[in-house]
Each structure stands twice: as C-alpha cells, then as structure tokens.
Amino acid sequence: MKFIKIIKIFFVAAAVLLICLIVFYLINNKFMAKDIRLPAAAGSFYPADRMILAEKIKQYLATASTTESGENVRAIMVPHAGYDYSGPVAAYAYKAITGRKIKTVVIIGSSHTSYFSGAAIDEHDIWRTPLGDVGVDKKMGEKLVKADKDIKFNSTVHDQDHIIEVQLPFLQTVLAEGFKILPIVLGNRQDESYKNLADALSPLLANDDLLVISSDMSHYPAYDDANRIDKKTLELVRGKDIGQLDDYVLKTIGLGVPGEQTLLCGLEAVKTGMELANKLNWQAEILRYANSGDSSLGSKETVVGYGAVIFQLKMGRENSLDQKQKEILLKIARESVEEFVRTGKVKTFKINDERLNRPEGVFVTLNKNRQLRGCIGLIVSAGTPLWQNTRDMAIAAATTDNRFLPVSKDELPDLAYEISVLSLPQEIGDWKKIRLGVDGVIVSRGLNKGIFLPQVATETNWGLEEFLGQLCYQKAGLSPDCYKNDPGVKLEIFTAQVF
C-alpha cells in the first residue's frame, strides 16, 4: 500500500511539474511576443500572403532598371504608399542595392500617427513581415539615445504606423541575409530635430550600413500639378540645399494649389538625409518619379507623388583636374626627378592652386622606350597635399623601386611620366562587379597586400579573373583564386585620373 501511495504521489508531483512548465512556457512566450513588432499594414498596404508578396516584389524589380552601382549607395529615398501605387517606383531604388551585404539599415520617416518633439526609436527586438523576421539593432539605438536628449526609445508611435514596415519586404528581398534594422520616426515639429538626428547618426554610419528615407511626395493635387511640383522638389533634394527646399515648400503651399496639402509627408526625414549627405559627401541621383495617377487603379483628379532617389559616395571625382593642373603635376614630377638624380636634393615648389593642395593619393609611373622603368605610389594621403605627394612619389619611382636600378643622369632625357590621381578606396563585396579598365583594385589579407591601377587591365588585355588572379598571386603573395573563396580576403576598388 505504501508503494502504491508513493507511486500516486510521484505521478501527482509529475503532473503538477508538467502543468507548471506549460504555464511557464505560455507566460514566457507571451512576454517574448511583446518584443516582436507584428505587421500592421499587411493585407492593406501590401499582400499578407507570403507567396503573393514575394511574386509582386519580384515583378516590380524585374520592371525597374538602373545603371547605378550599389556598392557606393549610402542612402535611398523611397515612397511608402500601397504597393499597387508606389511599389514600381520604390523598386528602382531597391534594385540599385540588390545583393548588398548590409549590417544595419537605419529607416527614418515622419510619423503618420503622432505629433511629438525629437525622434522616436523603436525598441522591439524583432519586426515581423510575411517574409520573416528582422532583428533590431538596439546597440546603435542606445548610442543615438545617449547622443541627444531629444532622441528617445518609444515603441508606441511605431505600433500602427506603416511608413517603416512597408520598406521591410523590399529589404528582405534585395539584401543579403543577416542585416538588422533601426526604425526611427520624427515627430513632425519643424525644428532642429532633423539636424540633431543627423549629427548623432553621422559618426555611427559605416560603409556597410544603409539609410532608408521613407516619404511620399505631393498630397493631393491634380495629376499635372503634382508632376510639375514634385519634379522641382526632387531637383531640390538632389541639390541638397535644405534652406531652398524649406522655402519652396512654404511658397508652394502658400500658392493654394487645389488639393495640395504637403509636398513631402516625410519632410523632416528627407531633410535628415540631405543633412547627412552634406556631412558625408554623398551625391544624390533621381532614379524615378511617378504618381498614383500613373497606376491603373488611380485617378488623375487627385494624386499622391512618389520619388526614388539614391545618395551615393561617388568613386569618381566631382572636381576633376583640368589641363593646366595636370601640366603642373607633370612638370613637378619631371623637375623633381631631374633635380634629385643630378644633385641629390629635393626641389621645392610654391603651389597656390587649392585643388593641388588637397590631400590625395597618387601613383607616378616612369617609362623608358615604352617599357616600365619605375612605379611607386601612395594609396591614401596622410594629410600631405597632392602636389607634394606627386613630387615624393616621382622621386621614389626613380630611385627606390626595388625592381630596377636607380635612374641615372644619362636616362633622364628618355623618361616619360604618367600620373594617376586616386579616389578614396571603397570595399566591394562582389568581385564580379569590378569594371576592367575603370576600377583599380586592392587585395589584402592580414599583412599581405597588392594593388593594380585601372590601366593594368587595358595594358595587359587580361580578363577579369586573370586580372584578379595575377593581383592575388604576383602582388599580394596569395593564392590566385583567393578573391573567390577566402573569407579573410578584402577587395577594395578605386578610380584614377590618369595622364
């Protein structure tokens, strides 16, 4: 009997324990659910069915076209209306970043549900869409909150707002897996909040981060009025002059255009992007404009406008050297080599040209009878001006290139000089996107490093794989296919003005 009692007690205890575990699991899941921001716009702004949603985005991307290089895109401005209306326009910007491996996507917009001071950062752990879950970069959020008193965590203003959410399915489709997001909304008070947010963001954004600016354009003028007004707005966004944009918005609203309520429903978010573009030297390009009247579902009597804009760090130079500046640098290179070879002295120059006093990397190549006689360069300047780097690299090419004996006095009349002024190197994730004859390439792994100037490809007639294989093997001492299968290898590209 005692044995039976013990058995009964055991089973009762086991049952109680099981019930406790079930209750704990349910409670725990309930608390975990609070950390997930569930879709609020699925089924209204975009399809709630996973397969239908994926197919719709695929069709939009297939129709969109862009020649822009995604590796240098740092920010995009995209609309946030229902996909049937704005999706084809948004696809132009998203196509420009297809395949990118991004660490954090900072998504900003102006709240459509609340009015408040400063900026509100969502603090859920996860945002969910029909295409899956995306984590939130709460560490970056904490840094922003510490950076400015008007930037705060506030998930409430995000709960029912669609402006961030509608961007996620596009991001989940075009970006490589593993990215996080940081959802931020501004509170619509036209004050310094946009500038404070830009100041806080600018030191945090790295090359593998992306800024998404969520904004529609005109609400709700007639079709022709929207086309006229919005195209001028886009030009002002491209020009990055925030004062002019503010003036144009106020002036246009003051004209009383029938139906026009706002030129940019994400005005403060757009201004944040423009402020960052000015701080970080991004250039804006307009990819696409349309409005709801262009959709088969829309009316042309009252429309909403949509624009797709990218902000990118240009590989080329906004202010190229003119012919006179090139001649000055060639003169400096020749005279410096001749002076040093003949006397052992470094010649001094007085250069007042602002462009030639910028700190920039440069390579100087010496040829004799169309054969290489020396080549030395500096990839990134350590603060010294371009003209001085040209002088020093010319002397180094003539005297310290370990592949050749130092240039002699007798050789001086036979030397030809070639100068390559370099843009800042930018890391590239996909070697297949390297442009032969346009991009110079740096390959590195630990202490091993090699560089080829852009003109190497045209001079050798190598294909892309041979070009990279020779770079890895000859210049960096790595395996010829290191650029394909070695995760420790970093590839960087740059452009050059060669003369």
Phi, psi and omega in degrees: 000318178300321181297318180295319177300318180298318179298315180299316180299319180298313182292322177297316179297319179297319180296317178299317179298318180296317178298318179298319179295319179295315179298315179300317180297316181293317179296315181298317178296325178296316178293321179297324181298332178294339180273359180251124176274108183281154182300134176250342186248355179295134182092348177238301179277334179208161185297141176276341179279127185303313184292317180295318179299312181300318181292321180297314179296320178302318180293319178299315182293325180293328181280327182288153177219142176204144178258003183287149179272119184293337184296333183259000180286125180254338181204154174225146171251125185222152178283169183223024178281184176304142185303325181298336181262309189256347183304316180298330178283313179303327183300331180297316179289319181291328178295329181292343181244014182300132177088353182294143172261106186248141177277303181225131173258112175273116183250121182237147177202173175259129187305136175258002183234347187218161178230119185201171179272148173076211183232144182244125179257131177288142181241020168296159175279329189217143166249136185245139171228172176301341180270358178130192184255147175231131179284156178257134179278084184287337177294315177296322177302317180297322178295321179292319179298322178289334186283333184209135185293338181269002174258119187224157170283130178198101181278340185302318184287349179267340194303315185247005181274137185266348195294331176273315187302318186293344178279337188296313180301323175297314180298318179296335181277318190265333184270155173296151182296155173106356180283156172246168178237158170228099183280127181225131172237143176264155191265014173075008173272121184280081181230216182265011184301319181297321181290320178297320179294318178297319178298321181285326182283324191304319179282350184265336185282121178257175181297335180261020172252162181220139175255129175245122180257117185260112180200136165272177183247231187305136171231125348229067180282180175288164186307307184293322178297317179298315179302314182293311184292314186292325181293325174292320177301315180297322178297322178290323175298316179298324180287344174065021177263102185293322179298316178296321179296315178300316181297318181294320179298312181296316181296316183292317177297324180292340179287343179071039176300126184308126176085342186288118180253324179203148179271332178214112180287348174245041187307311183293327176291318178297319179295326175299315178297320178295319178297317177295322179299320178291323180290321190253010175062044173269148174247139184263143175227131178275123181263325187197145170223142171200173173222176186298339177290344177278348178276147178295342181268348189262159175260151178268359180285316174225129187227167170239137183267152181223132177232144174243120182229142171244148174244123185224154174272110185290137174284325178281181183256136179292326180240087181292156176294137175273177186298320180297318180295321176298317180296323178297315181295319178296321177296317178299315181299311182295310183295326179293316179296313182297318179296316184289318181294324182279323188238345184078009181254148177269120184286144178257150180225149174249105184245118181260350183296122183300320182297321182280351177263004174287145176282107182220150178285151182204146171244140174242125181247132176252132175236146176228120183054042178065019176243142180301131179240351178164145178205119178223145181207173180234119184288312180231131180285141177265040177100348179279147185289159183303315182299321180290319177298322178297314177301310185292321180289328177295315178297318180296319180297326181280337190234339188236004176290111189290359175276347186223157168289155177302147179298137178263166180299323183295335183278342189307316182295341185264000185276138170247143187246133176232131182242136177237109178268125192261145167280167178293134179295144177230135181293142179235135185272333185241110184297336181291345180272359177291133184261110181299134180082350179248314182262130162278156186227138172243127175246137181211146173210108185063234181275351180276129181211142175218153181220138170238131173288159182303324186288348179299321182296318181285328180288331183260344185062027177285147167283174186298316183292322178291320178303311181287325178297316178294323178298313181297314188279307185288315190267327185253350180070029179249174178294148185300334180254023183300330182291344182267316194233010180252108183294343179276355182273135176248131176250131175232147179237157177207164173248169183214141166270116186247129180206000000 
